[in-house]
Amino acid sequence: MERFLELLPNEPADLVREDNHFKDLGLNIGDYQSADAVVDLLLEHPKLMQRPVVVRGDRAVIARPSEVVEELL
């Protein structure tokens, strides 16, 4: 998880899905701006991780939309 955050050009909070499950848990994205907070959250609630994450070498992208993967190729 920490490695994903190191490789992604995004802010750590971008790896968190703000879906209905997130809302049902009563969470606030403002509480998950640091890498450490995101790692702790996703280890406790893995369903909240944006997927897929595609890694190639020393770069990674959150592949939503799927066309973003083309950046790595």
PDB file of N, CA, C and O in Angstrom, chain B, residues numbered from 101:
ATOM      1  N   MET B 101       0.835  -1.188   0.000  1.00  0.00           N
ATOM      2  CA  MET B 101       0.000   0.000   0.000  1.00  0.00           C
ATOM      3  C   MET B 101       0.879   1.251   0.000  1.00  0.00           C
ATOM      4  O   MET B 101       0.656   2.172  -0.786  1.00  0.00           O
ATOM      5  N   GLU B 102       1.859   1.279   0.868  1.00  0.00           N
ATOM      6  CA  GLU B 102       2.749   2.440   0.911  1.00  0.00           C
ATOM      7  C   GLU B 102       3.480   2.619  -0.418  1.00  0.00           C
ATOM      8  O   GLU B 102       3.696   3.743  -0.871  1.00  0.00           O
ATOM      9  N   ARG B 103       3.852   1.508  -1.030  1.00  0.00           N
ATOM     10  CA  ARG B 103       4.561   1.575  -2.316  1.00  0.00           C
ATOM     11  C   ARG B 103       3.660   2.190  -3.392  1.00  0.00           C
ATOM     12  O   ARG B 103       4.120   3.008  -4.189  1.00  0.00           O
ATOM     13  N   PHE B 104       2.374   1.799  -3.420  1.00  0.00           N
ATOM     14  CA  PHE B 104       1.441   2.405  -4.373  1.00  0.00           C
ATOM     15  C   PHE B 104       1.446   3.926  -4.209  1.00  0.00           C
ATOM     16  O   PHE B 104       1.540   4.666  -5.188  1.00  0.00           O
ATOM     17  N   LEU B 105       1.345   4.373  -2.975  1.00  0.00           N
ATOM     18  CA  LEU B 105       1.279   5.809  -2.717  1.00  0.00           C
ATOM     19  C   LEU B 105       2.561   6.519  -3.139  1.00  0.00           C
ATOM     20  O   LEU B 105       2.520   7.672  -3.567  1.00  0.00           O
ATOM     21  N   GLU B 106       3.691   5.838  -3.022  1.00  0.00           N
ATOM     22  CA  GLU B 106       4.957   6.428  -3.457  1.00  0.00           C
ATOM     23  C   GLU B 106       5.016   6.564  -4.976  1.00  0.00           C
ATOM     24  O   GLU B 106       5.574   7.531  -5.494  1.00  0.00           O
ATOM     25  N   LEU B 107       4.446   5.606  -5.684  1.00  0.00           N
ATOM     26  CA  LEU B 107       4.524   5.573  -7.138  1.00  0.00           C
ATOM     27  C   LEU B 107       3.461   6.409  -7.839  1.00  0.00           C
ATOM     28  O   LEU B 107       3.674   6.875  -8.958  1.00  0.00           O
ATOM     29  N   LEU B 108       2.332   6.598  -7.194  1.00  0.00           N
ATOM     30  CA  LEU B 108       1.229   7.336  -7.807  1.00  0.00           C
ATOM     31  C   LEU B 108       1.504   8.832  -7.817  1.00  0.00           C
ATOM     32  O   LEU B 108       2.018   9.369  -6.836  1.00  0.00           O
ATOM     33  N   PRO B 109       1.170   9.513  -8.910  1.00  0.00           N
ATOM     34  CA  PRO B 109       1.337  10.970  -8.941  1.00  0.00           C
ATOM     35  C   PRO B 109       0.214  11.693  -8.189  1.00  0.00           C
ATOM     36  O   PRO B 109       0.285  12.902  -7.972  1.00  0.00           O
ATOM     37  N   ASN B 110      -0.809  10.954  -7.799  1.00  0.00           N
ATOM     38  CA  ASN B 110      -1.992  11.514  -7.151  1.00  0.00           C
ATOM     39  C   ASN B 110      -1.730  11.828  -5.679  1.00  0.00           C
ATOM     40  O   ASN B 110      -0.750  11.382  -5.082  1.00  0.00           O
ATOM     41  N   GLU B 111      -2.643  12.609  -5.129  1.00  0.00           N
ATOM     42  CA  GLU B 111      -2.663  12.833  -3.685  1.00  0.00           C
ATOM     43  C   GLU B 111      -3.076  11.526  -3.009  1.00  0.00           C
ATOM     44  O   GLU B 111      -3.816  10.747  -3.609  1.00  0.00           O
ATOM     45  N   PRO B 112      -2.623  11.260  -1.779  1.00  0.00           N
ATOM     46  CA  PRO B 112      -2.983  10.009  -1.102  1.00  0.00           C
ATOM     47  C   PRO B 112      -4.493   9.760  -1.047  1.00  0.00           C
ATOM     48  O   PRO B 112      -4.935   8.625  -1.229  1.00  0.00           O
ATOM     49  N   ALA B 113      -5.279  10.791  -0.802  1.00  0.00           N
ATOM     50  CA  ALA B 113      -6.737  10.627  -0.687  1.00  0.00           C
ATOM     51  C   ALA B 113      -7.372  10.121  -1.972  1.00  0.00           C
ATOM     52  O   ALA B 113      -8.469   9.564  -1.933  1.00  0.00           O
ATOM     53  N   ASP B 114      -6.711  10.299  -3.111  1.00  0.00           N
ATOM     54  CA  ASP B 114      -7.263   9.836  -4.386  1.00  0.00           C
ATOM     55  C   ASP B 114      -7.349   8.318  -4.455  1.00  0.00           C
ATOM     56  O   ASP B 114      -8.071   7.775  -5.291  1.00  0.00           O
ATOM     57  N   LEU B 115      -6.624   7.635  -3.590  1.00  0.00           N
ATOM     58  CA  LEU B 115      -6.659   6.173  -3.581  1.00  0.00           C
ATOM     59  C   LEU B 115      -7.885   5.642  -2.826  1.00  0.00           C
ATOM     60  O   LEU B 115      -8.141   4.438  -2.823  1.00  0.00           O
ATOM     61  N   VAL B 116      -8.638   6.543  -2.191  1.00  0.00           N
ATOM     62  CA  VAL B 116      -9.813   6.169  -1.399  1.00  0.00           C
ATOM     63  C   VAL B 116     -11.080   6.383  -2.213  1.00  0.00           C
ATOM     64  O   VAL B 116     -11.303   7.456  -2.774  1.00  0.00           O
ATOM     65  N   ARG B 117     -11.905   5.343  -2.266  1.00  0.00           N
ATOM     66  CA  ARG B 117     -13.207   5.442  -2.936  1.00  0.00           C
ATOM     67  C   ARG B 117     -14.208   6.078  -1.984  1.00  0.00           C
ATOM     68  O   ARG B 117     -14.415   5.584  -0.876  1.00  0.00           O
ATOM     69  N   GLU B 118     -14.819   7.154  -2.404  1.00  0.00           N
ATOM     70  CA  GLU B 118     -15.854   7.809  -1.605  1.00  0.00           C
ATOM     71  C   GLU B 118     -17.221   7.317  -2.075  1.00  0.00           C
ATOM     72  O   GLU B 118     -18.022   8.085  -2.609  1.00  0.00           O
ATOM     73  N   ASP B 119     -17.470   6.042  -1.871  1.00  0.00           N
ATOM     74  CA  ASP B 119     -18.710   5.427  -2.329  1.00  0.00           C
ATOM     75  C   ASP B 119     -19.708   5.326  -1.175  1.00  0.00           C
ATOM     76  O   ASP B 119     -19.504   5.917  -0.115  1.00  0.00           O
ATOM     77  N   ASN B 120     -20.780   4.575  -1.390  1.00  0.00           N
ATOM     78  CA  ASN B 120     -21.797   4.419  -0.355  1.00  0.00           C
ATOM     79  C   ASN B 120     -21.233   3.772   0.901  1.00  0.00           C
ATOM     80  O   ASN B 120     -21.627   4.131   2.011  1.00  0.00           O
ATOM     81  N   HIS B 121     -20.311   2.817   0.742  1.00  0.00           N
ATOM     82  CA  HIS B 121     -19.699   2.172   1.899  1.00  0.00           C
ATOM     83  C   HIS B 121     -18.934   3.204   2.736  1.00  0.00           C
ATOM     84  O   HIS B 121     -19.005   3.193   3.965  1.00  0.00           O
ATOM     85  N   PHE B 122     -18.216   4.078   2.069  1.00  0.00           N
ATOM     86  CA  PHE B 122     -17.490   5.159   2.743  1.00  0.00           C
ATOM     87  C   PHE B 122     -18.473   6.015   3.541  1.00  0.00           C
ATOM     88  O   PHE B 122     -18.234   6.326   4.708  1.00  0.00           O
ATOM     89  N   LYS B 123     -19.573   6.389   2.903  1.00  0.00           N
ATOM     90  CA  LYS B 123     -20.586   7.221   3.562  1.00  0.00           C
ATOM     91  C   LYS B 123     -21.259   6.481   4.705  1.00  0.00           C
ATOM     92  O   LYS B 123     -21.512   7.065   5.759  1.00  0.00           O
ATOM     93  N   ASP B 124     -21.557   5.179   4.503  1.00  0.00           N
ATOM     94  CA  ASP B 124     -22.190   4.384   5.554  1.00  0.00           C
ATOM     95  C   ASP B 124     -21.311   4.284   6.794  1.00  0.00           C
ATOM     96  O   ASP B 124     -21.816   4.179   7.911  1.00  0.00           O
ATOM     97  N   LEU B 125     -20.000   4.315   6.597  1.00  0.00           N
ATOM     98  CA  LEU B 125     -19.070   4.265   7.731  1.00  0.00           C
ATOM     99  C   LEU B 125     -18.959   5.624   8.433  1.00  0.00           C
ATOM    100  O   LEU B 125     -18.318   5.736   9.478  1.00  0.00           O
ATOM    101  N   GLY B 126     -19.581   6.642   7.858  1.00  0.00           N
ATOM    102  CA  GLY B 126     -19.568   7.976   8.449  1.00  0.00           C
ATOM    103  C   GLY B 126     -18.207   8.647   8.379  1.00  0.00           C
ATOM    104  O   GLY B 126     -17.851   9.443   9.249  1.00  0.00           O
ATOM    105  N   LEU B 127     -17.452   8.322   7.342  1.00  0.00           N
ATOM    106  CA  LEU B 127     -16.105   8.849   7.202  1.00  0.00           C
ATOM    107  C   LEU B 127     -16.101  10.198   6.489  1.00  0.00           C
ATOM    108  O   LEU B 127     -17.038  10.535   5.766  1.00  0.00           O
ATOM    109  N   ASN B 128     -15.033  10.960   6.704  1.00  0.00           N
ATOM    110  CA  ASN B 128     -14.846  12.266   6.081  1.00  0.00           C
ATOM    111  C   ASN B 128     -13.519  12.239   5.351  1.00  0.00           C
ATOM    112  O   ASN B 128     -12.487  11.984   5.973  1.00  0.00           O
ATOM    113  N   ILE B 129     -13.512  12.494   4.045  1.00  0.00           N
ATOM    114  CA  ILE B 129     -12.284  12.416   3.255  1.00  0.00           C
ATOM    115  C   ILE B 129     -11.224  13.394   3.772  1.00  0.00           C
ATOM    116  O   ILE B 129     -10.031  13.164   3.574  1.00  0.00           O
ATOM    117  N   GLY B 130     -11.628  14.443   4.409  1.00  0.00           N
ATOM    118  CA  GLY B 130     -10.682  15.390   4.984  1.00  0.00           C
ATOM    119  C   GLY B 130      -9.781  14.771   6.043  1.00  0.00           C
ATOM    120  O   GLY B 130      -8.702  15.286   6.333  1.00  0.00           O
ATOM    121  N   ASP B 131     -10.232  13.665   6.616  1.00  0.00           N
ATOM    122  CA  ASP B 131      -9.437  12.964   7.629  1.00  0.00           C
ATOM    123  C   ASP B 131      -8.390  12.044   7.011  1.00  0.00           C
ATOM    124  O   ASP B 131      -7.593  11.442   7.731  1.00  0.00           O
ATOM    125  N   TYR B 132      -8.386  11.931   5.684  1.00  0.00           N
ATOM    126  CA  TYR B 132      -7.509  10.969   5.008  1.00  0.00           C
ATOM    127  C   TYR B 132      -6.674  11.651   3.927  1.00  0.00           C
ATOM    128  O   TYR B 132      -6.679  11.237   2.768  1.00  0.00           O
ATOM    129  N   GLN B 133      -5.972  12.681   4.317  1.00  0.00           N
ATOM    130  CA  GLN B 133      -5.135  13.421   3.371  1.00  0.00           C
ATOM    131  C   GLN B 133      -3.684  12.967   3.401  1.00  0.00           C
ATOM    132  O   GLN B 133      -2.961  13.146   2.421  1.00  0.00           O
ATOM    133  N   SER B 134      -3.252  12.388   4.500  1.00  0.00           N
ATOM    134  CA  SER B 134      -1.858  11.940   4.598  1.00  0.00           C
ATOM    135  C   SER B 134      -1.741  10.484   4.158  1.00  0.00           C
ATOM    136  O   SER B 134      -2.710   9.728   4.222  1.00  0.00           O
ATOM    137  N   ALA B 135      -0.565  10.105   3.718  1.00  0.00           N
ATOM    138  CA  ALA B 135      -0.315   8.724   3.298  1.00  0.00           C
ATOM    139  C   ALA B 135      -0.565   7.763   4.458  1.00  0.00           C
ATOM    140  O   ALA B 135      -1.172   6.710   4.266  1.00  0.00           O
ATOM    141  N   ASP B 136      -0.108   8.110   5.653  1.00  0.00           N
ATOM    142  CA  ASP B 136      -0.296   7.228   6.809  1.00  0.00           C
ATOM    143  C   ASP B 136      -1.769   6.997   7.106  1.00  0.00           C
ATOM    144  O   ASP B 136      -2.175   5.869   7.385  1.00  0.00           O
ATOM    145  N   ALA B 137      -2.577   8.056   7.049  1.00  0.00           N
ATOM    146  CA  ALA B 137      -4.011   7.924   7.315  1.00  0.00           C
ATOM    147  C   ALA B 137      -4.683   7.063   6.256  1.00  0.00           C
ATOM    148  O   ALA B 137      -5.556   6.258   6.578  1.00  0.00           O
ATOM    149  N   VAL B 138      -4.288   7.222   4.998  1.00  0.00           N
ATOM    150  CA  VAL B 138      -4.869   6.425   3.906  1.00  0.00           C
ATOM    151  C   VAL B 138      -4.486   4.955   4.070  1.00  0.00           C
ATOM    152  O   VAL B 138      -5.331   4.075   3.905  1.00  0.00           O
ATOM    153  N   VAL B 139      -3.241   4.686   4.387  1.00  0.00           N
ATOM    154  CA  VAL B 139      -2.802   3.295   4.584  1.00  0.00           C
ATOM    155  C   VAL B 139      -3.597   2.665   5.714  1.00  0.00           C
ATOM    156  O   VAL B 139      -4.106   1.555   5.562  1.00  0.00           O
ATOM    157  N   ASP B 140      -3.713   3.348   6.842  1.00  0.00           N
ATOM    158  CA  ASP B 140      -4.469   2.800   7.976  1.00  0.00           C
ATOM    159  C   ASP B 140      -5.917   2.517   7.586  1.00  0.00           C
ATOM    160  O   ASP B 140      -6.458   1.461   7.914  1.00  0.00           O
ATOM    161  N   LEU B 141      -6.542   3.467   6.882  1.00  0.00           N
ATOM    162  CA  LEU B 141      -7.940   3.291   6.464  1.00  0.00           C
ATOM    163  C   LEU B 141      -8.086   2.086   5.537  1.00  0.00           C
ATOM    164  O   LEU B 141      -8.979   1.261   5.731  1.00  0.00           O
ATOM    165  N   LEU B 142      -7.218   1.980   4.534  1.00  0.00           N
ATOM    166  CA  LEU B 142      -7.367   0.915   3.541  1.00  0.00           C
ATOM    167  C   LEU B 142      -7.001  -0.461   4.097  1.00  0.00           C
ATOM    168  O   LEU B 142      -7.504  -1.477   3.617  1.00  0.00           O
ATOM    169  N   LEU B 143      -6.139  -0.499   5.091  1.00  0.00           N
ATOM    170  CA  LEU B 143      -5.865  -1.785   5.739  1.00  0.00           C
ATOM    171  C   LEU B 143      -7.076  -2.254   6.543  1.00  0.00           C
ATOM    172  O   LEU B 143      -7.347  -3.452   6.629  1.00  0.00           O
ATOM    173  N   GLU B 144      -7.796  -1.303   7.127  1.00  0.00           N
ATOM    174  CA  GLU B 144      -8.997  -1.645   7.889  1.00  0.00           C
ATOM    175  C   GLU B 144     -10.209  -1.889   6.986  1.00  0.00           C
ATOM    176  O   GLU B 144     -11.062  -2.721   7.294  1.00  0.00           O
ATOM    177  N   HIS B 145     -10.276  -1.157   5.869  1.00  0.00           N
ATOM    178  CA  HIS B 145     -11.426  -1.240   4.955  1.00  0.00           C
ATOM    179  C   HIS B 145     -10.927  -1.355   3.514  1.00  0.00           C
ATOM    180  O   HIS B 145     -11.021  -0.384   2.763  1.00  0.00           O
ATOM    181  N   PRO B 146     -10.398  -2.515   3.106  1.00  0.00           N
ATOM    182  CA  PRO B 146      -9.820  -2.658   1.763  1.00  0.00           C
ATOM    183  C   PRO B 146     -10.811  -2.394   0.627  1.00  0.00           C
ATOM    184  O   PRO B 146     -10.389  -2.061  -0.481  1.00  0.00           O
ATOM    185  N   LYS B 147     -12.106  -2.532   0.872  1.00  0.00           N
ATOM    186  CA  LYS B 147     -13.102  -2.260  -0.166  1.00  0.00           C
ATOM    187  C   LYS B 147     -13.071  -0.806  -0.620  1.00  0.00           C
ATOM    188  O   LYS B 147     -13.563  -0.482  -1.701  1.00  0.00           O
ATOM    189  N   LEU B 148     -12.498   0.068   0.195  1.00  0.00           N
ATOM    190  CA  LEU B 148     -12.487   1.487  -0.127  1.00  0.00           C
ATOM    191  C   LEU B 148     -11.338   1.892  -1.047  1.00  0.00           C
ATOM    192  O   LEU B 148     -11.216   3.067  -1.395  1.00  0.00           O
ATOM    193  N   MET B 149     -10.503   0.951  -1.442  1.00  0.00           N
ATOM    194  CA  MET B 149      -9.378   1.291  -2.309  1.00  0.00           C
ATOM    195  C   MET B 149      -9.831   1.415  -3.758  1.00  0.00           C
ATOM    196  O   MET B 149     -10.512   0.536  -4.286  1.00  0.00           O
ATOM    197  N   GLN B 150      -9.443   2.521  -4.393  1.00  0.00           N
ATOM    198  CA  GLN B 150      -9.701   2.687  -5.824  1.00  0.00           C
ATOM    199  C   GLN B 150      -8.981   1.562  -6.557  1.00  0.00           C
ATOM    200  O   GLN B 150      -7.827   1.257  -6.256  1.00  0.00           O
ATOM    201  N   ARG B 151      -9.644   0.963  -7.492  1.00  0.00           N
ATOM    202  CA  ARG B 151      -9.043  -0.117  -8.270  1.00  0.00           C
ATOM    203  C   ARG B 151      -9.453   0.023  -9.711  1.00  0.00           C
ATOM    204  O   ARG B 151     -10.493   0.615  -9.998  1.00  0.00           O
ATOM    205  N   PRO B 152      -8.692  -0.488 -10.602  1.00  0.00           N
ATOM    206  CA  PRO B 152      -7.381  -1.115 -10.414  1.00  0.00           C
ATOM    207  C   PRO B 152      -6.276  -0.061 -10.339  1.00  0.00           C
ATOM    208  O   PRO B 152      -6.407   1.050 -10.853  1.00  0.00           O
ATOM    209  N   VAL B 153      -5.195  -0.448  -9.684  1.00  0.00           N
ATOM    210  CA  VAL B 153      -3.962   0.332  -9.705  1.00  0.00           C
ATOM    211  C   VAL B 153      -2.998  -0.458 -10.575  1.00  0.00           C
ATOM    212  O   VAL B 153      -2.752  -1.638 -10.326  1.00  0.00           O
ATOM    213  N   VAL B 154      -2.461   0.185 -11.585  1.00  0.00           N
ATOM    214  CA  VAL B 154      -1.537  -0.478 -12.505  1.00  0.00           C
ATOM    215  C   VAL B 154      -0.143   0.082 -12.257  1.00  0.00           C
ATOM    216  O   VAL B 154       0.066   1.295 -12.243  1.00  0.00           O
ATOM    217  N   VAL B 155       0.813  -0.840 -12.059  1.00  0.00           N
ATOM    218  CA  VAL B 155       2.195  -0.456 -11.782  1.00  0.00           C
ATOM    219  C   VAL B 155       3.072  -0.946 -12.925  1.00  0.00           C
ATOM    220  O   VAL B 155       2.966  -2.084 -13.381  1.00  0.00           O
ATOM    221  N   ARG B 156       3.942  -0.044 -13.372  1.00  0.00           N
ATOM    222  CA  ARG B 156       4.926  -0.416 -14.389  1.00  0.00           C
ATOM    223  C   ARG B 156       6.229   0.285 -14.018  1.00  0.00           C
ATOM    224  O   ARG B 156       6.329   1.511 -14.065  1.00  0.00           O
ATOM    225  N   GLY B 157       7.211  -0.507 -13.653  1.00  0.00           N
ATOM    226  CA  GLY B 157       8.487   0.063 -13.255  1.00  0.00           C
ATOM    227  C   GLY B 157       8.337   0.918 -12.017  1.00  0.00           C
ATOM    228  O   GLY B 157       7.849   0.456 -10.986  1.00  0.00           O
ATOM    229  N   ASP B 158       8.760   2.173 -12.124  1.00  0.00           N
ATOM    230  CA  ASP B 158       8.691   3.074 -10.976  1.00  0.00           C
ATOM    231  C   ASP B 158       7.539   4.070 -11.086  1.00  0.00           C
ATOM    232  O   ASP B 158       7.581   5.149 -10.495  1.00  0.00           O
ATOM    233  N   ARG B 159       6.508   3.696 -11.849  1.00  0.00           N
ATOM    234  CA  ARG B 159       5.325   4.539 -12.013  1.00  0.00           C
ATOM    235  C   ARG B 159       4.069   3.712 -11.795  1.00  0.00           C
ATOM    236  O   ARG B 159       4.069   2.496 -11.989  1.00  0.00           O
ATOM    237  N   ALA B 160       3.004   4.380 -11.392  1.00  0.00           N
ATOM    238  CA  ALA B 160       1.716   3.717 -11.199  1.00  0.00           C
ATOM    239  C   ALA B 160       0.598   4.702 -11.505  1.00  0.00           C
ATOM    240  O   ALA B 160       0.783   5.915 -11.417  1.00  0.00           O
ATOM    241  N   VAL B 161      -0.561   4.167 -11.863  1.00  0.00           N
ATOM    242  CA  VAL B 161      -1.752   4.987 -12.090  1.00  0.00           C
ATOM    243  C   VAL B 161      -2.965   4.264 -11.521  1.00  0.00           C
ATOM    244  O   VAL B 161      -3.018   3.036 -11.465  1.00  0.00           O
ATOM    245  N   ILE B 162      -3.930   5.062 -11.106  1.00  0.00           N
ATOM    246  CA  ILE B 162      -5.244   4.520 -10.782  1.00  0.00           C
ATOM    247  C   ILE B 162      -5.959   4.449 -12.118  1.00  0.00           C
ATOM    248  O   ILE B 162      -6.238   5.482 -12.727  1.00  0.00           O
ATOM    249  N   ALA B 163      -6.253   3.264 -12.573  1.00  0.00           N
ATOM    250  CA  ALA B 163      -6.726   3.043 -13.940  1.00  0.00           C
ATOM    251  C   ALA B 163      -8.224   3.269 -14.090  1.00  0.00           C
ATOM    252  O   ALA B 163      -8.942   2.397 -14.578  1.00  0.00           O
ATOM    253  N   ARG B 164      -8.689   4.428 -13.672  1.00  0.00           N
ATOM    254  CA  ARG B 164     -10.067   4.843 -13.844  1.00  0.00           C
ATOM    255  C   ARG B 164     -10.054   6.227 -14.424  1.00  0.00           C
ATOM    256  O   ARG B 164      -9.643   7.154 -13.726  1.00  0.00           O
ATOM    257  N   PRO B 165     -10.459   6.429 -15.610  1.00  0.00           N
ATOM    258  CA  PRO B 165     -10.918   5.461 -16.597  1.00  0.00           C
ATOM    259  C   PRO B 165      -9.741   4.642 -17.130  1.00  0.00           C
ATOM    260  O   PRO B 165      -8.578   4.994 -16.933  1.00  0.00           O
ATOM    261  N   SER B 166     -10.066   3.565 -17.795  1.00  0.00           N
ATOM    262  CA  SER B 166      -9.055   2.616 -18.259  1.00  0.00           C
ATOM    263  C   SER B 166      -8.045   3.234 -19.225  1.00  0.00           C
ATOM    264  O   SER B 166      -6.929   2.730 -19.358  1.00  0.00           O
ATOM    265  N   GLU B 167      -8.423   4.311 -19.894  1.00  0.00           N
ATOM    266  CA  GLU B 167      -7.507   4.959 -20.832  1.00  0.00           C
ATOM    267  C   GLU B 167      -6.265   5.526 -20.142  1.00  0.00           C
ATOM    268  O   GLU B 167      -5.246   5.763 -20.791  1.00  0.00           O
ATOM    269  N   VAL B 168      -6.349   5.739 -18.840  1.00  0.00           N
ATOM    270  CA  VAL B 168      -5.216   6.267 -18.095  1.00  0.00           C
ATOM    271  C   VAL B 168      -4.020   5.323 -18.157  1.00  0.00           C
ATOM    272  O   VAL B 168      -2.876   5.765 -18.044  1.00  0.00           O
ATOM    273  N   VAL B 169      -4.272   4.033 -18.334  1.00  0.00           N
ATOM    274  CA  VAL B 169      -3.199   3.048 -18.416  1.00  0.00           C
ATOM    275  C   VAL B 169      -2.289   3.336 -19.604  1.00  0.00           C
ATOM    276  O   VAL B 169      -1.098   3.028 -19.560  1.00  0.00           O
ATOM    277  N   GLU B 170      -2.828   3.913 -20.646  1.00  0.00           N
ATOM    278  CA  GLU B 170      -2.027   4.241 -21.823  1.00  0.00           C
ATOM    279  C   GLU B 170      -0.847   5.139 -21.470  1.00  0.00           C
ATOM    280  O   GLU B 170       0.174   5.113 -22.158  1.00  0.00           O
ATOM    281  N   GLU B 171      -0.970   5.931 -20.410  1.00  0.00           N
ATOM    282  CA  GLU B 171       0.120   6.800 -19.969  1.00  0.00           C
ATOM    283  C   GLU B 171       1.362   5.990 -19.583  1.00  0.00           C
ATOM    284  O   GLU B 171       2.489   6.472 -19.699  1.00  0.00           O
ATOM    285  N   LEU B 172       1.141   4.768 -19.127  1.00  0.00           N
ATOM    286  CA  LEU B 172       2.257   3.927 -18.691  1.00  0.00           C
ATOM    287  C   LEU B 172       2.893   3.149 -19.829  1.00  0.00           C
ATOM    288  O   LEU B 172       4.021   2.669 -19.707  1.00  0.00           O
ATOM    289  N   LEU B 173       2.174   3.023 -20.932  1.00  0.00           N
ATOM    290  CA  LEU B 173       2.679   2.186 -22.016  1.00  0.00           C
ATOM    291  C   LEU B 173       3.563   2.925 -22.990  1.00  0.00           C
ATOM    292  O   LEU B 173       4.054   2.331 -23.950  1.00  0.00           O
TER     293      LEU B 173
END
